[in-house]
Amino acid sequence: MSPSASVLPARQAYPLFWWSLAALLTVWDYAWLWLSILVPSLDLAEVISCGWSGYAEPTPDWKLELSDRLWVVGAFLDPAVPVALLLCLWLVASRGAGRPRVHAWAAFAATGLVALQYALRQVQEALNPLPEGARCTVDPATLDVTPWDVLFTFTPAILVLVGAWTGIRLATSRPGRAVPWRIVAVLAGVTVLGAGAVLAAVRLAPEPEPARVLATDGTPRYVLARIGDRLAVLDLVEGGDPDVVGAPDREFYQYTAVARDTVPGTYLAAVTTPGDGAMGDRSSRIYRIVLDGDGQATIGEQVGGDFEGMIKDLAASPEGRIAYSRVVGDPADSIKIATTAVGLVDRRLEWSASGGEGIGPFGEGSLGLHWRGADTLVFRGWPPPAHAARLLALDVSRPGSDLHAAATLFVMNVFEEGTGLSLTGETRMAVSQGGFGRGVDQRIVIVEPPAKKPTGSAFDLPCGAIDAFTVDPSGRHLLVSVNKQVCAYGAPDETSTMYELFRVDLRPAPGTATPATGGYPIDPPSLGLPQQRVWRGATQVTGLAW
């Protein structure tokens, strides 16, 4: 026997090591899947479910048939990959010594099957995309394929190629020649040094000059907006599409409230789990959001702990106290609200009432919670036996836990929906008027408590709905989100841009006469305040922090 024949079987351990890793990885992945299915109590795999509602175009028959056929192919291919890798491992172990073609053909077969499996899954996802607006048990954005997912999918193929390269090199090299680990070490070192150099360049690079953060009238250029269950930054100077902010957690990803914090450029945002799709099984968190001079948002630290239910409002006082409102679903019927509570994060103190208090048919909407002084919280409420909603002022320094044990600031008209917002440094309030009692004719009026009638109308919307409004830090400007969907009627220039933001200057234009108060029968007169449309788009804005 020649020295070459005696050395070859021992040197086969090098390629077999890489082949064994690849086969073990595929077998383990497949076995883990079946173990999680057969023994669900072990909770080995995360079960993700999605749901959506709305009209969808019917799926063509050819797409349905193709999807069915691809599913059959995938059902065969999933177990075929680990079996094929085990067969290739056996082939290399039994016939690979001194035969480079065996290594090459085995690697070709294994990598081809892995690539085919990945391509099949991509085609299946393309044929059955997740509908826009779908709500899942985790953030749908995390379901997209990332480079790490691709790397993990092709890891067995990479290990196979390394094993084939090692086997071919050993089969064609002289006996006794060692595997070139030094080359591998040099390549790994170069990779680490390169990554370190890039990281150092990023960290040591000078920060870019901040963009102009104020508009020409001195109001903030950027606004943090809630669009559906997402958070986005809107540019009120350049306009354009919303710059969506990611979720802080793949389970806590539905944004429900946003507010300006005390430090300039910082905000508060509430996120919730999807629960059962209604009000049940919800849990919420509060996070800080930092907005830089270029309008780029960064998610900061969590504020407080986890809260049961869904947070609907956030408010930060000038002293830094954070208040919130939350609703908890009825265990017997998660569509209904069992409890509405207003609380303070720092003291874990709450005032509650049964049922819903916010806007909407079930009282599930916002309460318009905000601070009016160091110890006073104002919110919308409907204390029994009242026949209309009203704005209540709660003294948080007084003992008690009854949400309705609060003073009344303003009573709304019957069948009207709306919330209030105290103007910074003033006793006046801006109050929205909408709902069933007004139809598509909505407005924002100025109220001076304890007056029972508004002073006048600051913003009139002849047709549409006011989805949200807020005030700038100075208290001199309003930002109003308008929904004109009900007025579009399919007009070509309106259907794609039916949502708008208006900036209202609360200082009357020069020469504007002040209307007399109390002399009007139903609707208050217009105050003639200057207003300007500052953003227009195809995305509904349901929350604002400016």
Secondary structure in CASP SS format (residue, H / E / C, confidence):
PFRMAT SS
TARGET T0000
AUTHOR 0000-0000-0000
METHOD secondary structure of the structure
MODEL  1
M C 1.00
S C 1.00
P H 1.00
S H 1.00
A H 1.00
S H 1.00
V H 1.00
L H 1.00
P H 1.00
A H 1.00
R H 1.00
Q C 1.00
A H 1.00
Y H 1.00
P H 1.00
L H 1.00
F H 1.00
W H 1.00
W H 1.00
S H 1.00
L H 1.00
A H 1.00
A H 1.00
L H 1.00
L H 1.00
T H 1.00
V H 1.00
W H 1.00
D H 1.00
Y H 1.00
A H 1.00
W H 1.00
L H 1.00
W H 1.00
L H 1.00
S H 1.00
I H 1.00
L H 1.00
V C 1.00
P H 1.00
S H 1.00
L H 1.00
D C 1.00
L C 1.00
A C 1.00
E C 1.00
V C 1.00
I C 1.00
S C 1.00
C E 1.00
G E 1.00
W C 1.00
S C 1.00
G C 1.00
Y C 1.00
A C 1.00
E C 1.00
P C 1.00
T C 1.00
P C 1.00
D H 1.00
W H 1.00
K H 1.00
L H 1.00
E H 1.00
L H 1.00
S H 1.00
D H 1.00
R H 1.00
L H 1.00
W H 1.00
V H 1.00
V H 1.00
G H 1.00
A H 1.00
F H 1.00
L H 1.00
D H 1.00
P H 1.00
A H 1.00
V H 1.00
P H 1.00
V H 1.00
A H 1.00
L H 1.00
L H 1.00
L H 1.00
C H 1.00
L H 1.00
W H 1.00
L H 1.00
V H 1.00
A H 1.00
S H 1.00
R H 1.00
G C 1.00
A C 1.00
G C 1.00
R C 1.00
P H 1.00
R H 1.00
V H 1.00
H H 1.00
A H 1.00
W H 1.00
A H 1.00
A H 1.00
F H 1.00
A H 1.00
A H 1.00
T H 1.00
G H 1.00
L H 1.00
V H 1.00
A H 1.00
L H 1.00
Q H 1.00
Y H 1.00
A H 1.00
L H 1.00
R H 1.00
Q H 1.00
V H 1.00
Q H 1.00
E H 1.00
A H 1.00
L H 1.00
N C 1.00
P C 1.00
L C 1.00
P C 1.00
E C 1.00
G C 1.00
A C 1.00
R E 1.00
C E 1.00
T C 1.00
V C 1.00
D C 1.00
P H 1.00
A H 1.00
T H 1.00
L H 1.00
D C 1.00
V C 1.00
T C 1.00
P H 1.00
W H 1.00
D H 1.00
V H 1.00
L H 1.00
F H 1.00
T H 1.00
F C 1.00
T H 1.00
P H 1.00
A H 1.00
I H 1.00
L H 1.00
V H 1.00
L H 1.00
V H 1.00
G H 1.00
A H 1.00
W H 1.00
T H 1.00
G H 1.00
I H 1.00
R H 1.00
L H 1.00
A H 1.00
T H 1.00
S C 1.00
R C 1.00
P C 1.00
G C 1.00
R C 1.00
A C 1.00
V C 1.00
P C 1.00
W H 1.00
R H 1.00
I H 1.00
V H 1.00
A H 1.00
V H 1.00
L H 1.00
A H 1.00
G H 1.00
V H 1.00
T H 1.00
V H 1.00
L H 1.00
G H 1.00
A H 1.00
G H 1.00
A H 1.00
V H 1.00
L H 1.00
A H 1.00
A H 1.00
V H 1.00
R H 1.00
L H 1.00
A C 1.00
P C 1.00
E C 1.00
P C 1.00
E C 1.00
P C 1.00
A C 1.00
R C 1.00
V C 1.00
L E 1.00
A C 1.00
T C 1.00
D C 1.00
G C 1.00
T C 1.00
P E 1.00
R C 1.00
Y E 1.00
V E 1.00
L E 1.00
A E 1.00
R E 1.00
I E 1.00
G C 1.00
D C 1.00
R E 1.00
L E 1.00
A E 1.00
V E 1.00
L E 1.00
D E 1.00
L C 1.00
V C 1.00
E C 1.00
G C 1.00
G C 1.00
D C 1.00
P C 1.00
D E 1.00
V E 1.00
V E 1.00
G C 1.00
A C 1.00
P C 1.00
D C 1.00
R C 1.00
E C 1.00
F C 1.00
Y C 1.00
Q E 1.00
Y E 1.00
T E 1.00
A E 1.00
V E 1.00
A E 1.00
R E 1.00
D C 1.00
T C 1.00
V C 1.00
P C 1.00
G C 1.00
T E 1.00
Y E 1.00
L E 1.00
A E 1.00
A E 1.00
V E 1.00
T E 1.00
T C 1.00
P C 1.00
G C 1.00
D C 1.00
G C 1.00
A C 1.00
M C 1.00
G C 1.00
D C 1.00
R C 1.00
S E 1.00
S E 1.00
R E 1.00
I E 1.00
Y E 1.00
R E 1.00
I E 1.00
V E 1.00
L E 1.00
D C 1.00
G C 1.00
D C 1.00
G C 1.00
Q C 1.00
A E 1.00
T E 1.00
I E 1.00
G E 1.00
E E 1.00
Q E 1.00
V E 1.00
G E 1.00
G E 1.00
D E 1.00
F E 1.00
E E 1.00
G C 1.00
M E 1.00
I E 1.00
K E 1.00
D E 1.00
L E 1.00
A E 1.00
A E 1.00
S C 1.00
P C 1.00
E C 1.00
G C 1.00
R C 1.00
I E 1.00
A E 1.00
Y E 1.00
S E 1.00
R E 1.00
V E 1.00
V E 1.00
G E 1.00
D E 1.00
P C 1.00
A C 1.00
D E 1.00
S E 1.00
I E 1.00
K E 1.00
I E 1.00
A E 1.00
T E 1.00
T E 1.00
A E 1.00
V E 1.00
G E 1.00
L E 1.00
V C 1.00
D C 1.00
R C 1.00
R C 1.00
L E 1.00
E E 1.00
W E 1.00
S E 1.00
A E 1.00
S E 1.00
G C 1.00
G C 1.00
E C 1.00
G C 1.00
I C 1.00
G C 1.00
P C 1.00
F C 1.00
G C 1.00
E C 1.00
G C 1.00
S C 1.00
L C 1.00
G C 1.00
L C 1.00
H E 1.00
W E 1.00
R C 1.00
G C 1.00
A C 1.00
D C 1.00
T E 1.00
L E 1.00
V E 1.00
F E 1.00
R E 1.00
G E 1.00
W C 1.00
P C 1.00
P C 1.00
P C 1.00
A C 1.00
H C 1.00
A C 1.00
A C 1.00
R E 1.00
L E 1.00
L E 1.00
A E 1.00
L E 1.00
D E 1.00
V C 1.00
S C 1.00
R C 1.00
P C 1.00
G C 1.00
S C 1.00
D E 1.00
L C 1.00
H C 1.00
A C 1.00
A C 1.00
A E 1.00
T E 1.00
L E 1.00
F E 1.00
V E 1.00
M C 1.00
N C 1.00
V C 1.00
F C 1.00
E C 1.00
E E 1.00
G C 1.00
T C 1.00
G E 1.00
L E 1.00
S E 1.00
L C 1.00
T C 1.00
G C 1.00
E C 1.00
T C 1.00
R C 1.00
M E 1.00
A E 1.00
V E 1.00
S E 1.00
Q E 1.00
G E 1.00
G C 1.00
F C 1.00
G C 1.00
R C 1.00
G C 1.00
V C 1.00
D C 1.00
Q E 1.00
R E 1.00
I E 1.00
V E 1.00
I E 1.00
V E 1.00
E C 1.00
P C 1.00
P C 1.00
A C 1.00
K C 1.00
K C 1.00
P C 1.00
T C 1.00
G E 1.00
S E 1.00
A E 1.00
F E 1.00
D E 1.00
L E 1.00
P C 1.00
C C 1.00
G C 1.00
A E 1.00
I E 1.00
D E 1.00
A E 1.00
F E 1.00
T E 1.00
V E 1.00
D C 1.00
P C 1.00
S C 1.00
G C 1.00
R C 1.00
H E 1.00
L E 1.00
L E 1.00
V E 1.00
S E 1.00
V E 1.00
N E 1.00
K C 1.00
Q H 1.00
V H 1.00
C H 1.00
A C 1.00
Y C 1.00
G C 1.00
A C 1.00
P C 1.00
D C 1.00
E C 1.00
T C 1.00
S C 1.00
T C 1.00
M C 1.00
Y E 1.00
E E 1.00
L E 1.00
F E 1.00
R E 1.00
V E 1.00
D E 1.00
L C 1.00
R C 1.00
P C 1.00
A C 1.00
P C 1.00
G C 1.00
T C 1.00
A C 1.00
T C 1.00
P C 1.00
A C 1.00
T C 1.00
G C 1.00
G C 1.00
Y C 1.00
P C 1.00
I C 1.00
D C 1.00
P C 1.00
P C 1.00
S E 1.00
L C 1.00
G C 1.00
L C 1.00
P C 1.00
Q E 1.00
Q E 1.00
R E 1.00
V E 1.00
W E 1.00
R E 1.00
G E 1.00
A C 1.00
T C 1.00
Q C 1.00
V C 1.00
T C 1.00
G E 1.00
L E 1.00
A E 1.00
W C 1.00
END
